[in-house]
Structure formats: C-alpha cells, structure tokens
Amino acid sequence: MMPYLNTDPRPRAYVYEADYHCPDCARARYGSDKYGNVPPDARDREGNAVGALFRWDAWHDCASLDLEPGTTCPAILECSDCGAELDSCGAVWQPRPGCPVCGSTCGVADCRVCAGLEPCHDCRQKVTR
C-alpha cells in the first residue's frame, strides 16, 4: 500500500506573534508536551493561542506574487527566529482563466469563483464556464 502524501502528523511550523516559527524555536519558548509538540494551551504575548501549521495547510498564495505563467514560485517559508527554511513552494505558476467580465485572474487550485460557484471577487459578477 502506498503512503499518502502530506499526512505527516507533526507540525512543520508554529504560528505566534503574527509569524511562523520552526518547531525547535517554538519548543524552546513554550516547552513541549509528552508527544514533543508545543502544549495546546500555549499563548503568545498578546494572549493568542499558538497555532500549528501542518503539511496540508496553505502558508502562501502564488497569485499574490504576480508571477508570469510558467514561472516557478519562489516562496519560501522561514522561521522568523532562527531563519531555518521550513518549506518552499516550487510550484510552476499556471493561472486559471480570468473572469470573463473584468479579466481578473486566479491561480488557486480549487477556486470557487473559477468553478462558477461564487461571484468574482473583483467585479462581483457570476462567472459561468
């Protein structure tokens, strides 16, 4: 049986103080539970719960980088404490067809607008394909 991709149960990063942090830096700051994870009741300086970012979670949006079609996405997820590289996108950007009304384009894989399920985010017109 083939293993499923992106099912690693360990967090790839933790989110606190409005930034991403590697597991080692997060554990150094908050300690760890019996499983080696940051305790679920950990809070940052503003009182917000420390969040965990897993392999299946999105951490950036290629569309926001204004890439040319066929360009490899250069986005890199780094720890804001130690600078360790935690992940990189590396996807080849292929934008979806634009809105037929305003021409707005999207590169999101399962975009509800591009699928015709929601109105365009820019012009609010229903996209029909």
Secondary structure, DSSP 8 states (H G I E B T S, - for coil): ----TT---S-SEEEETTEEE-HHHHHHHH---TTSS--TT-B-TTS-B-EEE-TTS----GGGG---TT-B---EEE-TTT--EEEE---B-------TTT------TT-TTTTTSSB-TTT--B---
